[in-house]
Amino acid sequence: MKKLFLLTLLIIIASNVSPQPSVIPVDTTFTVHSALNKIKNIYPIARIVNEPLPDGVTEYRDIAYTTLEDTEYGDRNLHLDLFRPEGGKKLPALIMIHGGGWSSGNKSMEIPLARQIASRGYVTITIEYQLSPEALYPAAVHNIKAALRWTRAHAKEYDIDPEKIAISGSSAGGQLAALVGLTPGVPKFEGDQGYKEYPTDVQAILVVDGSMNFLAPLSLNKPRKRNSADVVWLDGFYYEKPKVWKEASPLYYAGKNSPPMLFLNSGYPRFHAGQDELIGILSRHFIYNEVHTFHVKVHPFWLFHPWFNPTVEYMSNFLDKTLKK
């Protein structure tokens, strides 16, 4: 009888204990140091960018831009960092998306670029988004659209011109930036993560070594395994999910209403899959575009000197031409 009583008591206690949220999985495959280790023997001049915050720039760190409720990890806040020149003048903004194969990396990787571009007269915003160990496509797209809406909702607070917002991304972040930037108002990409009354159009897109078409030969013919980054993120090989692979390709949304685009490329052609076709569409509609190539076998060139400063110059000059005209 005593054992039965104790068993009943334990069952009652267990039934009243709320389950603890799982810990969000983190993929540390791609880091700045791991990237340096891959190139330092071939490019011994490469060194990690580690410049301080420029004079006259204020930073606001880890601002929650949306809360995803009741996920398996509990209520999940997504954060952004914001960098702004001092002075109180209304300025254009740049939303910045980090790379890492949709699986790894974090927003801190964009901070060196964000700080320097902010010193040129822009509000720069680096954002956190859900990576594939946590959530598959199109979760990241919904996150980034939410960050865009947050930016417009808080434009007055941070002296942002809501009519002059650009988006940039590096590697996988470049693919995401282009997909978000070319699909304003497309329902399947908008998501439902706050500030729905604000639009998600952008006035310029900056792609740093990001693929524009998963179906292009340079991409599609690349050997893959089940754990390949794009296979994992898109939840299957092309032959299993052909519609999804096309749907996630920015190329197919370009047209006469697309914004100006900048492309910065490494010496690896496969990271530019679909770019030529996209540029052809833009040029056909007389939409301004630029292409600059760093002829080195360094995919994440923007993370290192001596390629960091030219990257800042290309991006800042393009923004000056498109957002300050």
Backbone as numpy.savetxt, mean C-alpha at the origin, in Angstrom:
# Nx Ny Nz CAx CAy CAz Cx Cy Cz
-20.53 -38.16 43.96 -21.36 -36.95 43.96 -20.49 -35.70 43.96
-19.42 -35.73 44.80 -18.54 -34.58 44.86 -17.85 -34.33 43.51
-17.44 -35.42 42.85 -16.81 -35.28 41.54 -17.78 -34.72 40.53
-19.03 -35.15 40.57 -20.05 -34.66 39.65 -20.29 -33.18 39.87
-20.30 -32.76 41.15 -20.50 -31.35 41.48 -19.37 -30.49 40.92
-18.13 -30.97 41.11 -16.97 -30.22 40.62 -16.96 -30.13 39.10
-17.34 -31.23 38.43 -17.40 -31.22 36.97 -18.44 -30.23 36.48
-19.60 -30.22 37.11 -20.67 -29.29 36.74 -20.22 -27.85 36.95
-19.51 -27.61 38.06 -19.03 -26.26 38.35 -18.03 -25.79 37.29
-17.13 -26.68 36.88 -16.15 -26.32 35.86 -16.81 -26.00 34.53
-17.84 -26.77 34.18 -18.57 -26.52 32.93 -19.23 -25.16 32.97
-19.84 -24.82 34.11 -20.51 -23.53 34.26 -19.51 -22.39 34.13
-18.33 -22.54 34.79 -17.30 -21.50 34.73 -16.80 -21.33 33.30
-16.53 -22.45 32.63 -16.02 -22.39 31.25 -17.00 -21.72 30.30
-18.29 -21.98 30.51 -19.31 -21.41 29.62 -19.43 -19.91 29.78
-18.94 -19.37 30.90 -19.05 -17.94 31.15 -17.75 -17.18 30.90
-16.74 -17.90 30.44 -15.46 -17.26 30.11 -15.43 -16.94 28.62
-15.26 -15.66 28.29 -15.23 -15.26 26.89 -13.95 -15.75 26.24
-14.04 -16.29 25.02 -12.83 -16.74 24.34 -11.89 -15.57 24.05
-10.60 -15.79 24.22 -9.62 -14.74 23.97 -9.34 -14.63 22.47
-9.23 -13.39 21.97 -8.93 -13.23 20.55 -7.59 -13.85 20.19
-7.49 -14.36 18.98 -6.22 -14.90 18.50 -5.22 -13.77 18.28
-3.95 -14.11 18.27 -2.91 -13.14 17.99 -2.75 -13.01 16.48
-2.71 -11.78 15.99 -2.59 -11.55 14.55 -1.25 -12.11 14.06
-1.27 -13.00 13.08 -0.01 -13.59 12.57 0.83 -12.54 11.85
2.13 -12.65 12.01 3.05 -11.69 11.40 4.08 -12.44 10.56
4.23 -12.02 9.31 5.23 -12.58 8.41 6.42 -11.62 8.37
7.56 -12.06 8.83 8.75 -11.20 8.85 9.72 -11.53 7.73
9.22 -12.13 6.66 10.07 -12.52 5.53 10.78 -11.33 4.92
10.06 -10.24 4.75 10.62 -9.06 4.08 10.88 -7.96 5.10
12.14 -7.64 5.31 12.55 -6.53 6.15 13.61 -5.74 5.39
13.89 -4.54 5.85 14.92 -3.74 5.21 16.28 -4.44 5.31
16.55 -5.03 6.45 17.85 -5.69 6.63 17.97 -6.97 5.78
16.87 -7.72 5.68 16.94 -8.92 4.83 17.13 -8.54 3.37
16.50 -7.43 2.96 16.68 -6.95 1.59 18.12 -6.52 1.34
18.72 -5.86 2.33 20.11 -5.44 2.18 21.04 -6.65 2.07
20.78 -7.68 2.84 21.62 -8.88 2.79 21.63 -9.52 1.41
20.53 -9.38 0.68 20.43 -9.98 -0.65 21.23 -9.23 -1.70
21.51 -7.96 -1.46 22.16 -7.16 -2.50 23.55 -6.66 -2.14
23.95 -6.79 -0.88 25.18 -6.12 -0.44 26.44 -6.66 -1.11
26.44 -7.95 -1.53 27.62 -8.48 -2.19 27.78 -7.94 -3.60
26.65 -7.70 -4.27 26.69 -7.17 -5.63 26.79 -5.65 -5.63
26.13 -5.03 -4.65 26.11 -3.56 -4.54 26.61 -3.15 -3.16
27.92 -3.22 -2.94 28.45 -2.88 -1.61 28.24 -1.41 -1.23
27.91 -0.57 -2.22 27.66 0.84 -1.92 26.30 1.05 -1.26
25.42 0.05 -1.32 24.07 0.21 -0.79 24.09 0.35 0.73
23.32 1.30 1.23 23.18 1.43 2.68 21.75 1.86 3.01
21.28 1.43 4.14 19.91 1.67 4.56 19.66 3.15 4.81
18.55 3.64 4.32 18.16 5.04 4.55 17.71 5.20 6.00
18.28 6.18 6.68 17.94 6.39 8.08 18.01 7.87 8.46
17.46 8.72 7.59 17.51 10.15 7.84 16.54 10.56 8.95
16.86 11.57 9.72 15.96 12.05 10.77 14.79 12.83 10.18
13.82 13.15 11.02 12.70 13.98 10.60 13.23 15.35 10.18
12.88 15.80 8.97 13.39 17.11 8.51 12.87 18.25 9.37
13.65 19.29 9.46 13.21 20.50 10.16 11.93 21.03 9.51
11.01 21.48 10.34 9.79 22.07 9.82 8.70 21.07 9.47
8.92 19.78 9.78 7.91 18.76 9.51 7.45 18.17 10.85
6.14 18.11 11.04 5.55 17.52 12.24 4.99 16.15 11.90
5.18 15.18 12.81 4.64 13.84 12.55 3.63 13.45 13.62
2.62 12.71 13.19 1.57 12.18 14.06 1.57 10.67 13.83
1.86 9.89 14.87 2.07 8.46 14.70 0.91 7.63 15.23
0.66 6.53 14.53 -0.28 5.50 14.96 -1.68 6.03 15.24
-2.21 6.77 14.29 -3.60 7.23 14.37 -4.50 6.12 13.83
-5.52 5.73 14.59 -6.46 4.70 14.12 -7.40 5.32 13.08
-7.39 4.76 11.86 -8.26 5.32 10.82 -9.54 4.50 10.62
-9.55 3.28 11.10 -10.78 2.48 11.06 -10.67 1.37 12.09
-11.82 0.87 12.53 -11.87 -0.26 13.45 -12.70 -1.37 12.82
-12.11 -2.53 12.67 -12.80 -3.70 12.15 -13.35 -4.46 13.34
-14.65 -4.52 13.47 -15.27 -5.08 14.66 -15.46 -6.59 14.56
-15.33 -7.24 15.70 -15.64 -8.67 15.84 -14.88 -9.56 14.87
-13.60 -9.25 14.62 -12.79 -10.16 13.82 -12.32 -11.29 14.73
-11.67 -12.29 14.16 -11.15 -13.38 15.00 -10.02 -12.90 15.90
-9.57 -11.66 15.66 -8.54 -11.06 16.51 -9.12 -9.99 17.43
-10.44 -10.00 17.58 -11.11 -8.99 18.37 -11.41 -7.76 17.53
-11.70 -6.64 18.17 -11.87 -5.39 17.45 -10.50 -4.94 16.98
-10.36 -4.80 15.68 -9.04 -4.60 15.05 -8.90 -3.18 14.55
-8.01 -2.40 15.18 -7.72 -1.05 14.71 -6.64 -1.08 13.64
-6.84 -0.32 12.58 -5.80 -0.10 11.58 -5.30 1.33 11.73
-3.99 1.51 11.57 -3.37 2.78 11.92 -2.66 3.42 10.72
-2.42 4.70 10.86 -1.64 5.44 9.88 -0.70 6.40 10.60
0.35 6.79 9.89 1.26 7.85 10.36 1.11 9.02 9.39
1.10 10.22 9.94 0.89 11.41 9.11 2.03 12.39 9.33
2.55 12.95 8.24 3.67 13.89 8.27 3.24 15.16 7.55
3.47 16.30 8.22 2.96 17.55 7.68 3.95 18.69 7.87
4.18 19.48 6.81 5.00 20.68 7.00 4.28 21.65 7.94
5.05 22.34 8.72 4.47 23.35 9.61 4.02 24.56 8.79
3.07 25.32 9.35 2.66 26.55 8.68 1.17 26.74 8.53
0.38 25.67 8.64 -1.07 25.82 8.61 -1.68 26.07 7.25
-0.90 25.95 6.18 -1.41 26.15 4.83 -2.07 24.87 4.33
-3.19 25.00 3.61 -3.84 23.82 3.03 -2.95 23.24 1.93
-2.69 21.93 2.03 -1.73 21.29 1.14 -2.30 20.03 0.50
-1.74 19.62 -0.65 -2.09 18.32 -1.23 -1.60 17.20 -0.31
-2.16 16.01 -0.48 -1.78 14.86 0.35 -1.37 13.68 -0.52
-0.53 12.83 0.07 -0.09 11.59 -0.60 -0.29 10.43 0.36
-1.15 9.47 -0.02 -1.33 8.22 0.72 -0.26 7.24 0.24
0.45 6.59 1.17 1.60 5.76 0.79 1.44 4.32 1.28
1.61 3.35 0.37 1.35 1.93 0.64 2.66 1.15 0.57
3.01 0.47 1.65 4.25 -0.30 1.68 4.13 -1.61 0.90
5.27 -2.19 0.59 5.30 -3.47 -0.11 5.61 -4.62 0.84
5.84 -5.80 0.22 6.13 -7.00 1.00 5.33 -8.20 0.54
4.99 -8.23 -0.74 4.29 -9.39 -1.29 2.90 -9.62 -0.69
2.23 -8.55 -0.31 0.88 -8.62 0.29 0.86 -9.44 1.57
2.06 -9.81 2.06 2.15 -10.72 3.20 3.02 -10.18 4.32
4.01 -9.38 3.97 5.01 -8.94 4.93 5.20 -7.44 4.82
6.16 -6.90 5.58 6.41 -5.47 5.57 5.47 -4.72 6.50
5.71 -3.42 6.64 4.84 -2.58 7.47 4.99 -1.12 7.07
4.14 -0.29 7.62 4.08 1.11 7.19 5.36 1.89 7.49
6.16 1.42 8.43 7.40 2.14 8.75 8.36 2.17 7.57
8.23 1.22 6.64 9.12 1.18 5.48 8.94 2.39 4.56
7.77 3.02 4.61 7.52 4.19 3.77 7.87 5.50 4.47
8.25 5.43 5.75 8.47 6.66 6.51 9.61 7.52 5.95
10.78 6.95 5.56 11.82 7.82 5.00 11.33 8.63 3.79
10.64 7.97 2.86 10.07 8.70 1.72 9.04 9.72 2.18
8.18 9.30 3.10 7.11 10.18 3.56 7.67 11.46 4.19
8.71 11.32 5.00 9.30 12.49 5.65 9.89 13.47 4.64
10.62 12.93 3.67 11.28 13.80 2.70 10.28 14.48 1.77
9.27 13.73 1.34 8.26 14.32 0.45 7.42 15.35 1.21
7.18 15.10 2.49 6.46 16.09 3.31 7.25 17.40 3.36
8.57 17.32 3.43 9.38 18.54 3.49 9.31 19.34 2.20
8.77 18.72 1.12 8.62 19.41 -0.16 7.25 20.08 -0.30
6.43 20.01 0.77 5.16 20.73 0.73 3.94 19.85 0.57
3.99 18.64 1.14 2.86 17.71 1.04 2.56 17.10 2.41
1.30 16.77 2.63 0.93 15.95 3.77 1.05 14.51 3.32
1.93 13.75 3.94 2.14 12.36 3.54 1.61 11.43 4.62
0.99 10.34 4.18 0.30 9.44 5.10 0.67 8.00 4.78
1.36 7.33 5.68 1.72 5.92 5.50 0.70 5.07 6.26
0.21 4.02 5.63 -0.89 3.30 6.26 -0.59 1.82 6.50
-1.20 1.31 7.55 -1.23 -0.12 7.84 -2.42 -0.72 7.12
-2.26 -1.93 6.61 -3.39 -2.64 6.00 -3.27 -4.13 6.31
-4.34 -4.85 6.11 -4.36 -6.27 6.44 -3.56 -7.07 5.41
-2.57 -7.80 5.88 -1.73 -8.64 5.04 -2.30 -10.05 4.95
-1.80 -10.83 4.01 -2.42 -12.12 3.72 -2.43 -13.12 4.88
-1.47 -13.11 5.82 -1.63 -14.02 6.96 -2.87 -13.72 7.79
-3.35 -12.48 7.69 -4.54 -12.08 8.44 -5.81 -12.12 7.59
-5.73 -11.61 6.38 -6.91 -11.52 5.52 -6.47 -11.48 4.06
-7.18 -12.21 3.20 -6.82 -12.30 1.79 -7.48 -11.18 0.99
-7.11 -11.09 -0.30 -7.74 -10.17 -1.24 -9.26 -10.34 -1.16
-10.04 -9.24 -1.19 -9.65 -7.84 -1.38 -9.60 -7.02 -0.09
-9.35 -7.64 1.06 -9.36 -6.92 2.33 -8.45 -5.69 2.31
-7.23 -5.83 1.79 -6.30 -4.71 1.76 -6.85 -3.54 0.95
-7.55 -3.85 -0.14 -8.14 -2.80 -0.98 -9.19 -2.04 -0.18
-10.03 -2.75 0.53 -11.05 -2.11 1.37 -10.41 -1.24 2.43
-9.31 -1.72 3.03 -8.61 -0.93 4.04 -8.11 0.39 3.47
-7.46 0.31 2.32 -6.86 1.51 1.73 -7.93 2.51 1.31
-9.04 2.01 0.78 -10.15 2.90 0.45 -10.67 3.61 1.71
-10.70 2.87 2.83 -11.13 3.48 4.09 -10.16 4.58 4.52
-8.87 4.35 4.31 -7.87 5.37 4.66 -8.03 6.61 3.80
-8.38 6.42 2.53 -8.64 7.55 1.65 -9.84 8.36 2.15
-10.90 7.66 2.54 -12.08 8.36 3.04 -11.76 9.07 4.36
-10.98 8.42 5.22 -10.56 9.06 6.48 -9.82 10.36 6.19
-8.96 10.34 5.20 -8.17 11.53 4.86 -9.08 12.68 4.47
-10.07 12.41 3.68 -10.99 13.48 3.30 -11.85 13.92 4.48
-12.25 12.99 5.31 -13.07 13.33 6.48 -12.30 14.21 7.47
-10.97 14.06 7.50 -10.14 14.82 8.44 -9.29 15.88 7.73
-9.70 16.24 6.53 -8.92 17.20 5.74 -8.79 18.55 6.45
-9.86 19.02 7.04 -9.82 20.32 7.72 -8.90 20.28 8.93
-8.94 19.17 9.69 -8.13 19.03 10.90 -6.64 19.09 10.59
-6.22 18.53 9.44 -4.81 18.47 9.10 -4.44 19.40 7.93
-5.35 20.33 7.61 -5.10 21.30 6.53 -4.72 20.62 5.23
-5.55 19.66 4.83 -5.37 18.93 3.58 -6.37 19.44 2.55
-5.92 19.60 1.33 -6.83 19.93 0.23 -7.49 18.64 -0.23
-8.79 18.45 0.04 -9.44 17.18 -0.30 -9.60 16.96 -1.80
-9.35 17.99 -2.59 -9.44 17.86 -4.05 -8.10 17.53 -4.68
-7.06 17.40 -3.84 -5.72 17.11 -4.36 -5.07 16.02 -3.51
-5.49 14.79 -3.76 -4.95 13.65 -3.03 -4.38 12.64 -4.03
-3.14 12.23 -3.81 -2.49 11.22 -4.65 -2.28 9.97 -3.82
-1.97 8.87 -4.50 -1.67 7.61 -3.82 -0.43 7.01 -4.44
0.46 6.46 -3.60 1.67 5.82 -4.09 1.82 4.47 -3.41
2.64 3.63 -4.03 2.90 2.32 -3.43 4.16 1.71 -4.00
4.80 0.88 -3.19 6.05 0.23 -3.58 5.86 -1.27 -3.68
6.26 -1.86 -4.82 6.15 -3.30 -5.04 4.67 -3.73 -4.96
4.33 -4.65 -4.05 2.93 -5.03 -3.89 2.08 -3.82 -3.56
2.68 -2.86 -2.83 1.97 -1.62 -2.55 1.70 -0.82 -3.80
2.57 -0.95 -4.82 2.33 -0.28 -6.09 1.14 -0.85 -6.82
1.03 -2.20 -6.79 -0.15 -2.83 -7.37 -1.42 -2.37 -6.67
-1.37 -2.30 -5.34 -2.53 -1.86 -4.56 -2.85 -0.39 -4.82
-1.83 0.44 -4.87 -2.06 1.87 -5.13 -2.75 2.07 -6.48
-2.28 1.35 -7.51 -2.88 1.48 -8.83 -4.31 0.95 -8.85
-4.54 -0.19 -8.21 -5.88 -0.76 -8.19 -6.85 0.16 -7.47
-6.44 0.71 -6.34 -7.30 1.65 -5.60 -7.50 2.93 -6.41
-6.41 3.45 -6.98 -6.49 4.72 -7.69 -7.29 4.67 -8.98
-7.38 3.49 -9.59 -8.08 3.36 -10.87 -9.52 2.89 -10.70
-9.97 2.69 -9.45 -11.32 2.14 -9.24 -12.18 2.99 -8.29
-12.21 4.30 -8.45 -13.06 5.09 -7.56 -14.53 4.73 -7.73
-15.21 4.46 -6.64 -16.64 4.20 -6.70 -17.03 2.82 -7.18
-16.07 1.94 -7.46 -16.40 0.58 -7.89 -16.86 -0.20 -6.66
-18.11 -0.62 -6.58 -18.68 -1.17 -5.34 -17.88 -2.32 -4.72
-17.39 -3.25 -5.54 -16.73 -4.43 -4.97 -15.41 -4.09 -4.27
-14.90 -2.88 -4.53 -13.65 -2.48 -3.92 -13.81 -1.46 -2.79
-15.00 -0.88 -2.66 -15.16 0.21 -1.70 -15.15 -0.27 -0.25
-15.69 -1.43 0.02 -15.76 -1.91 1.39 -16.75 -1.11 2.22
-16.76 -1.41 3.51 -17.71 -0.76 4.43 -17.01 -0.50 5.76
-15.98 0.35 5.70 -15.14 0.56 6.88 -15.09 2.03 7.30
-16.21 2.70 7.18 -16.30 4.05 7.71 -16.25 5.16 6.69
-16.88 6.30 7.05 -16.89 7.53 6.25 -17.37 7.29 4.82
-18.44 6.52 4.70 -18.95 6.14 3.38 -19.41 7.33 2.55
-19.65 8.46 3.20 -20.13 9.63 2.47 -19.03 10.33 1.68
-17.78 9.90 1.87 -16.67 10.55 1.17 -16.20 9.70 -0.01
-15.80 10.35 -1.11 -15.37 9.61 -2.31 -13.95 9.08 -2.18
-13.58 8.15 -3.06 -12.23 7.55 -3.02 -11.45 7.81 -4.31
-11.79 8.87 -5.02 -11.01 9.21 -6.21 -9.67 9.82 -5.78
-8.67 9.68 -6.64 -7.37 10.32 -6.42 -7.01 11.11 -7.66
-6.10 12.05 -7.47 -5.73 12.94 -8.57 -4.39 12.58 -9.21
-3.71 11.58 -8.65 -2.46 11.09 -9.23 -2.12 9.75 -8.60
-1.41 8.90 -9.36 -0.98 7.59 -8.87 0.51 7.45 -9.14
1.26 7.00 -8.11 2.70 6.80 -8.24 3.01 5.34 -7.93
3.54 4.62 -8.91 3.82 3.19 -8.77 5.33 2.96 -8.77
5.83 2.37 -7.69 7.26 2.09 -7.57 7.47 0.58 -7.68
7.85 0.14 -8.88 8.18 -1.27 -9.16 7.03 -2.22 -8.79
5.84 -1.89 -9.24 4.68 -2.72 -8.97 4.04 -3.24 -10.25
3.57 -4.47 -10.21 2.95 -5.10 -11.37 1.55 -4.54 -11.63
1.23 -4.35 -12.91 -0.07 -3.78 -13.28 -1.03 -4.81 -13.85
-0.53 -6.03 -14.09 -1.41 -7.04 -14.70 -0.91 -8.44 -14.35
-1.66 -9.14 -13.51 -1.28 -10.51 -13.14 -1.35 -11.45 -14.33
-2.07 -11.05 -15.38 -2.25 -11.91 -16.54 -1.22 -11.66 -17.64
-0.40 -10.64 -17.49 0.63 -10.36 -18.50 1.65 -11.49 -18.54
2.23 -11.79 -19.70 3.18 -12.90 -19.82 4.32 -12.83 -18.81
4.86 -11.64 -18.55 5.96 -11.52 -17.60 5.57 -11.97 -16.20
4.29 -11.85 -15.91 3.79 -12.29 -14.60 3.30 -13.73 -14.65
2.43 -13.99 -15.60 1.74 -15.28 -15.63 2.69 -16.45 -15.89
3.77 -16.20 -16.64 4.70 -17.28 -16.98 5.76 -17.53 -15.91
5.70 -16.76 -14.84 6.66 -16.95 -13.75 6.33 -18.23 -12.99
7.31 -19.12 -12.76 7.03 -20.35 -11.99 6.54 -20.01 -10.58
5.53 -20.75 -10.13 4.95 -20.49 -8.82 4.74 -21.78 -8.05
4.74 -21.63 -6.73 4.38 -22.71 -5.82 3.11 -22.31 -5.08
2.56 -23.26 -4.33 1.33 -22.98 -3.59 1.52 -21.84 -2.59
2.76 -21.68 -2.08 3.01 -20.62 -1.11 3.58 -19.35 -1.73
3.53 -19.23 -3.07 3.95 -17.99 -3.72 3.05 -16.86 -3.27
3.63 -15.66 -3.16 2.93 -14.53 -2.54 1.59 -14.23 -3.20
1.57 -14.15 -4.55 0.31 -13.80 -5.21 -0.70 -14.94 -5.16
-0.21 -16.18 -5.21 -1.11 -17.34 -5.11 -1.81 -17.36 -3.76
-1.04 -17.07 -2.71 -1.63 -17.04 -1.37 -2.64 -15.90 -1.26
-2.24 -14.69 -1.66 -3.10 -13.51 -1.50 -4.39 -13.63 -2.30
-4.29 -14.18 -3.52 -5.47 -14.32 -4.38 -6.20 -15.65 -4.16
-5.70 -16.42 -3.20 -6.36 -17.65 -2.76 -6.47 -18.70 -3.85
-5.40 -18.83 -4.65 -5.39 -19.87 -5.67 -4.54 -19.49 -6.87
-4.13 -20.50 -7.64 -3.42 -20.27 -8.89 -4.35 -19.65 -9.92
-3.75 -19.14 -11.00 -4.55 -18.54 -12.06 -5.56 -19.53 -12.62
-5.14 -20.78 -12.86 -6.07 -21.74 -13.45 -7.21 -22.09 -12.50
-7.03 -21.79 -11.21 -8.10 -22.03 -10.23 -9.00 -20.81 -10.07
-8.43 -19.62 -10.19 -9.17 -18.38 -9.94 -8.92 -17.35 -11.04
-9.17 -17.69 -12.32 -8.83 -16.74 -13.39 -9.56 -15.40 -13.28
-10.82 -15.43 -12.86 -11.58 -14.18 -12.74 -11.00 -13.28 -11.65
-10.56 -13.88 -10.56 -9.98 -13.11 -9.46 -8.66 -12.48 -9.89
-7.83 -13.25 -10.58 -6.54 -12.72 -11.03 -6.72 -11.53 -11.98
-7.72 -11.61 -12.82 -7.99 -10.47 -13.70 -8.60 -9.31 -12.92
-9.52 -9.62 -12.03 -10.19 -8.59 -11.24 -9.19 -7.77 -10.42
-8.14 -8.40 -9.94 -7.15 -7.72 -9.10 -6.07 -7.00 -9.90
-6.15 -7.04 -11.22 -5.15 -6.41 -12.09 -5.55 -4.98 -12.44
-4.77 -3.98 -12.01 -5.14 -2.58 -12.26 -5.36 -2.22 -13.73
-4.62 -2.86 -14.62 -4.69 -2.52 -16.04 -6.12 -2.42 -16.55
-6.99 -3.33 -16.12 -8.31 -3.45 -16.73 -9.29 -2.36 -16.29
-8.82 -1.45 -15.44 -9.69 -0.35 -14.99 -9.23 1.00 -15.53
-8.15 1.01 -16.31 -7.65 2.26 -16.87 -8.53 2.71 -18.02
-8.69 4.01 -18.16 -9.53 4.54 -19.23 -9.43 6.05 -19.30
-10.38 6.66 -19.95 -10.31 8.09 -20.22 -10.37 8.96 -18.98
-10.88 8.42 -17.88 -10.99 9.21 -16.65 -9.89 8.91 -15.63
-8.90 8.13 -16.04 -7.82 7.78 -15.12 -6.96 9.01 -14.81
-6.38 9.05 -13.61 -5.51 10.18 -13.26 -4.11 10.01 -13.84
-3.29 11.04 -13.80 -1.89 10.92 -14.23 -1.17 9.85 -13.41
-0.17 9.20 -14.03 0.55 8.13 -13.35 2.05 8.26 -13.55
2.79 7.94 -12.48 4.25 7.87 -12.51 4.66 6.42 -12.27
5.65 5.95 -13.02 6.19 4.60 -12.84 7.69 4.70 -12.61
8.14 4.18 -11.48 9.57 4.07 -11.19 9.93 2.60 -11.17
10.89 2.22 -12.00 11.19 0.80 -12.21 12.60 0.42 -11.80
12.74 -0.82 -11.35 14.06 -1.41 -11.13 14.52 -2.08 -12.43
15.64 -2.79 -12.36 16.13 -3.51 -13.53 15.52 -4.88 -13.72
14.45 -5.19 -12.97 13.76 -6.48 -13.10 12.45 -6.29 -13.89
12.40 -6.68 -15.16 11.21 -6.45 -15.98 9.94 -7.09 -15.41
10.04 -8.22 -14.69 8.83 -8.91 -14.23 8.02 -8.07 -13.26
8.68 -7.09 -12.61 7.94 -6.24 -11.69 7.16 -5.15 -12.41
7.30 -5.09 -13.72 6.59 -4.07 -14.50 5.53 -4.71 -15.39
5.14 -5.93 -15.10 4.19 -6.65 -15.96 2.92 -5.83 -16.18
2.58 -5.63 -17.44 1.37 -4.89 -17.80 1.55 -3.39 -17.87
2.72 -2.92 -17.50 2.94 -1.47 -17.47 2.86 -0.83 -18.86
3.49 -1.43 -19.84 3.49 -0.86 -21.19 2.07 -0.73 -21.73
1.27 -1.75 -21.50 -0.13 -1.70 -21.98 -0.91 -0.60 -21.26
-0.66 -0.44 -19.97 -1.35 0.60 -19.22 -0.93 1.99 -19.69
0.36 2.15 -19.93 0.84 3.44 -20.45 0.23 3.73 -21.81
0.06 2.68 -22.61 -0.59 2.86 -23.92 -2.01 3.38 -23.77
-2.75 2.87 -22.81 -4.13 3.35 -22.58 -4.11 4.81 -22.13
-3.22 5.14 -21.20 -3.13 6.52 -20.72 -2.78 7.47 -21.87
-1.79 7.09 -22.65 -1.35 7.95 -23.74 -2.43 8.12 -24.80
-3.18 7.06 -25.05 -4.27 7.13 -26.02 -5.30 8.18 -25.62
-5.47 8.36 -24.31 -6.44 9.33 -23.81 -5.77 10.64 -23.38
-4.50 10.81 -23.78 -3.75 12.04 -23.50 -3.67 12.33 -22.00
-3.50 11.27 -21.22 -3.34 11.40 -19.77 -1.84 11.41 -19.45
-1.42 12.40 -18.72 0.00 12.58 -18.44 0.57 11.37 -17.70
1.76 10.94 -18.11 2.43 9.84 -17.43 3.94 9.98 -17.61
4.67 9.40 -16.65 6.13 9.40 -16.69 6.64 8.01 -16.33
7.79 7.64 -16.91 8.47 6.39 -16.57 9.95 6.69 -16.36
10.50 6.20 -15.25 11.93 6.33 -14.98 12.42 4.98 -14.48
13.58 4.57 -14.96 14.10 3.25 -14.61 15.47 3.36 -13.95
15.62 2.65 -12.84 16.91 2.49 -12.18 17.51 1.19 -12.72
18.56 1.26 -13.46 19.10 0.09 -14.14 20.01 -0.71 -13.21
19.40 -1.20 -12.13 20.12 -2.03 -11.16 19.23 -3.21 -10.78
19.86 -4.32 -10.45 19.11 -5.51 -10.03 18.82 -5.43 -8.53
18.08 -4.39 -8.19 17.66 -4.15 -6.81 16.18 -3.82 -6.85
15.37 -4.77 -6.43 13.93 -4.51 -6.45 13.55 -3.40 -5.47
13.89 -3.48 -4.17 13.46 -2.42 -3.24 14.47 -1.26 -3.19
14.79 -0.70 -4.35 15.83 0.33 -4.44 15.49 1.56 -3.60
14.23 1.86 -3.41 13.80 3.05 -2.69 14.16 3.01 -1.20
14.55 1.84 -0.70 14.91 1.70 0.72 16.38 2.01 0.98
17.15 2.23 -0.10 18.60 2.32 0.07 19.20 3.51 -0.67
20.27 4.03 -0.09 21.16 4.92 -0.84 22.05 4.02 -1.70
22.40 4.43 -2.93 22.30 5.77 -3.51 21.03 6.03 -4.34
20.01 5.18 -4.23 18.83 5.33 -5.08 17.68 6.07 -4.40
17.81 6.29 -3.10 16.73 6.92 -2.34 16.48 8.37 -2.77
17.52 9.17 -2.82 17.34 10.58 -3.15 16.76 10.80 -4.55
17.23 10.08 -5.58 16.59 10.22 -6.89 15.12 9.81 -6.87
14.76 8.80 -6.06 13.37 8.40 -5.93 12.53 9.54 -5.36
13.05 10.19 -4.33 12.36 11.34 -3.73 12.17 12.43 -4.78
13.21 12.69 -5.56 13.13 13.74 -6.57 12.08 13.42 -7.64
12.11 12.21 -8.16 11.13 11.83 -9.18 9.70 11.95 -8.65
9.47 11.46 -7.44 8.13 11.49 -6.88 7.68 12.91 -6.58
8.54 13.70 -5.99 8.19 15.08 -5.64 7.94 15.93 -6.89
8.80 15.77 -7.89 8.62 16.53 -9.13 7.32 16.18 -9.83
6.98 14.88 -9.83 5.73 14.46 -10.45 4.54 15.04 -9.70
4.60 15.01 -8.38 3.50 15.59 -7.59 3.39 17.09 -7.85
4.52 17.77 -7.98 4.49 19.21 -8.28 3.77 19.47 -9.60
4.04 18.62 -10.59 3.43 18.81 -11.91 1.94 18.52 -11.91
1.52 17.57 -11.08 0.12 17.10 -11.16 -0.80 17.68 -10.08
-0.24 17.99 -8.90 -1.09 18.47 -7.81 -0.91 19.94 -7.48
0.15 20.53 -7.98 0.38 21.96 -7.68 0.21 22.84 -8.90
-0.39 22.26 -9.94 -0.57 23.05 -11.17 -1.69 24.06 -11.00
